[in-house]
Amino acid sequence: MTIATTFPRNPTASPTPVDVRAERMVDPGFGRVFTDHMAIAHYNAADGWHDLAIAPRQPLTVDPACAVLHYAQEIFEGLKAYRTADGGTALFRPEANARRFMASARRLAMPELPEELFVESCRALVRSEIDWIPDCDGGALYLRPFMIASEAFLGVKPSSDYIYMVLASSVGAYFKGGPKAVTIWASENYTRAAPGGTGAAKCGGNYAASLAAQAEAITKGCDQVVFLDAVERRYIEELGGMNVFFVFDDGSIATPPLSDTILAGITRDSLIALARDRGIAVREERYSLDQWRADAASGRLTEAFACGTAAVVTPIGAVKATSGDFTIGSGGPGQTSTALRAALVALQTGSAPDPHGWLDKL
Ligand SMILES: *Cc1c(COP(=O)(O)O)cnc(C)c1O
């Protein structure tokens, strides 16, 4: 079996006209402006990964018995390509996404996509779609690698066939005019992930299971939901798609420790490193909802924020819960979250040094 490692480009016959593209990129928002091409590769046991390509983005034709449609055997990733201060383009830590994608594949009994193929698919797609990176503040090309089980079979077992694809989407700042603080709903009713489950894997099923809690958050007047641990229903774990940090009056910060119920965010990992670079003490420790409420009331807790690739750093201004609501600090963005966000964005866009070698320049 010869393993192909390049993604030959098969250009679309009907590219988006330049003026239409420019118009779509003025205010792209998040996740609704897609580029003309996608990366694609196929897998089966006999041929391994094959038929790699950068191909026109178009609807898929799948059998209605396709395994992913019934049993949700699916994993995904999310990462961004940024324009850098020197006029170039860079991906942020794509090999970290590649390794997490492999870990998610193992948990969902899917074939691992080799790290080189993952990174090369992202690089090839960014090169192909480079004109789709918006110039607006916070503009980036958001990449969505994902893998689906494509065997047409209703028996319950790992699929024999898989399709890997990468979509590219022009995105702007998640929040226009800088991040505003969000109000979050602490769900004491629903949980996201249980020990031994799939919480540490980036799979669509986790998101499907979080939607009722997210909908409940909206009915409570909140923007997002934060989940408690499934065993004691006491400790803060994470939001539906973002990790969480707490900032204390002694200048230290804390975040829940990684476990099989928490997704190992690359933004989380990067912020821990950037904070430590700045001499900030960072603890990875469990923190209960009751303690959070008490510390917010006493002033020991000064800020809290959520983090992830899409929105980078999002300040948490207030928490609502059946057991009682509370406000954090001033209720608006705090100094530490604002400074850490600025430091990360400066590094990602090449306007600050990159001591950890996180930028993958194209
Ligand atoms: C993707 C994701 C995150 C954030 O991960 P990043 O690598 O920082 O984007 C956090 N929690 C969940 C559940 C996620 O799916």
Ligand as a Chemical Component Dictionary entry (heavy atoms), coordinates in Angstrom:
data_LIG
# 
_chem_comp.id                   LIG 
_chem_comp.type                 NON-POLYMER 
_chem_comp.pdbx_formal_charge   0 
_chem_comp.three_letter_code    LIG 
# 
loop_
_chem_comp_atom.comp_id 
_chem_comp_atom.atom_id 
_chem_comp_atom.alt_atom_id 
_chem_comp_atom.type_symbol 
_chem_comp_atom.charge 
_chem_comp_atom.model_Cartn_x 
_chem_comp_atom.model_Cartn_y 
_chem_comp_atom.model_Cartn_z 
_chem_comp_atom.pdbx_ordinal 
LIG C1 C1 C 0 -13.293 22.429 20.962 1  
LIG C2 C2 C 0 -13.720 22.458 22.385 2  
LIG C3 C3 C 0 -13.107 23.284 23.331 3  
LIG C4 C4 C 0 -12.046 24.301 22.985 4  
LIG O1 O1 O 0 -10.918 23.739 22.376 5  
LIG P1 P1 P 0 -9.909  24.673 21.582 6  
LIG O2 O2 O 0 -8.866  23.720 21.111 7  
LIG O3 O3 O 0 -9.394  25.657 22.536 8  
LIG O4 O4 O 0 -10.686 25.307 20.488 9  
LIG C5 C5 C 0 -13.519 23.197 24.642 10 
LIG N1 N1 N 0 -14.501 22.351 25.009 11 
LIG C6 C6 C 0 -15.131 21.557 24.125 12 
LIG C7 C7 C 0 -16.201 20.653 24.595 13 
LIG C8 C8 C 0 -14.765 21.582 22.786 14 
LIG O5 O5 O 0 -15.394 20.795 21.917 15 
# 
loop_
_chem_comp_bond.comp_id 
_chem_comp_bond.atom_id_1 
_chem_comp_bond.atom_id_2 
_chem_comp_bond.value_order 
_chem_comp_bond.pdbx_ordinal 
LIG C1 C2 SING 1  
LIG C2 C3 SING 2  
LIG C2 C8 DOUB 3  
LIG C3 C4 SING 4  
LIG C3 C5 DOUB 5  
LIG C4 O1 SING 6  
LIG O1 P1 SING 7  
LIG P1 O2 DOUB 8  
LIG P1 O3 SING 9  
LIG P1 O4 SING 10 
LIG C5 N1 SING 11 
LIG N1 C6 DOUB 12 
LIG C6 C7 SING 13 
LIG C6 C8 SING 14 
LIG C8 O5 SING 15 
# 
